[in-house]
Amino acid sequence: LNVDPIEKKPLYHVLPGSKALSFGTVGCNFKCPFCQNWDISQETKVNKEIEVSPQKMVELALEHGAESIAYTYNEPTIFYPYAKDIGVIAKEKGLKNIFVSNGFESPEIIKDMPSWLDAANIDLKSWDDAYYKKVLKGGLEAVKDTLRRMVAEGIWVEVTTLLIEGENDSDKDLTEMAEFIANDLGKHIPWHLSAFHPDYKMQDHEYTGIDTLQRASQIGKKAGLYYVYMGNVPVHGDTYCPECGELLIDRTGYSVTVNKLEDGHCPKCKRKIEGVWS
């Protein structure tokens, strides 16, 4: 349980500069060898002495000045009924609800989500179905299906790809991934490219170089994506107007230092900027 800047989720087009009450439980439906939260995601023992009622969770968010609740750290889909119980109360109190997920949800769950969920950051971990099945114990087609369905249901979606050199960073894979986001989901969907750092079962693997992120970023822009961001590296995550190039939001680390948006529009050319701004 923690109070995080919403930029840390990462969500760059949802209430910039606001705080999110973030929490997780234990367990996951994937087995990623590079998991940064493996100590909770791969844990099988549940400490039953800790109990937080849905009402209490919402009260905590309000107490700490959070404008949203983020279901994160481990896979929130595995505690969906609990998340929804919290989310329904949170919505009544004017809070936003955010899922940070691997995108392995059933169509029935996605159908139910719009009644209470506002936004999601979904991991697109690889473009290789065999890698998804063998290494991660998930499935690429299911994740693509989730992304399409969430966008169609009107949930605000941002996509994150953790780049691991030699595993998922070939030009071909990145190009097809970027084209899928642009053509199947929409050019307005933000794509976060995150640097890998050695963790869990991949301690001996190299850190991702900034040049790899820059190469992926160029591929994303070439595919026509309006908003491509680099994460886990010391660079600005700024948002520019796709129409006139005006700097709209200046982000340094997880802090928003400038926000020129006027009611969700570019102040210069008045283009509506996609996202959840209020």
Order of alpha helices (4+ residues) and beta strands (2+ residues): beta-beta-alpha-alpha-beta-alpha-beta-alpha-beta-alpha-beta-alpha-beta-alpha-beta-beta-beta-beta
